């Protein structure tokens, strides 16, 4: 990493901030809309941003966008996207439905456990034991998740208003 290790910390801070804001905005939106509808609108808007802004910028910068786009139509790639889409859709809809029921903090706390599952999957499927910093990060995911969803349920009503 050299002298640019701070970029990782900045990216982590940006991701945490962005996901926190997304959760808060989604929670407010889910007060007036169904999670299935809100989630579809979110991903349609994200797709539009990628198609209208990101992909043309990448093409202008010289990246082979069309070469990669046509690789999507390979049979194994399509099958992988189908399975990933089914599981991803189920996870996201369930996650969004949890916000009005248990609050954003608890929903995010449960969702943040994916970091530890990534570490466990790396060990199980690839046989690689990550560096100690990754193991510490996974432990922090678990500790943080327990802190986030261990508050008293009496406090939940004050969080929702």
Long-range contacts (C-beta under 8 A, 24 or more apart in sequence): 19-108, 20-104, 20-108, 23-99, 23-104, 23-107, 23-108, 24-104, 26-96, 26-99, 26-104, 27-99, 27-100, 27-103, 27-104, 30-96, 30-97, 30-99, 30-100, 31-100, 35-93, 35-96, 35-97, 35-99, 36-93, 38-96, 39-92, 39-93, 39-96, 102-149, 102-156, 103-156, 103-159, 103-160, 105-148, 105-149, 105-151, 105-159, 106-148, 106-149, 106-151, 106-156, 108-148, 109-144, 109-145, 109-146, 109-147, 109-148, 109-149, 110-145, 110-149, 112-141, 112-144, 112-145, 112-148, 113-141, 113-142, 113-145, 115-141, 116-141, 116-142
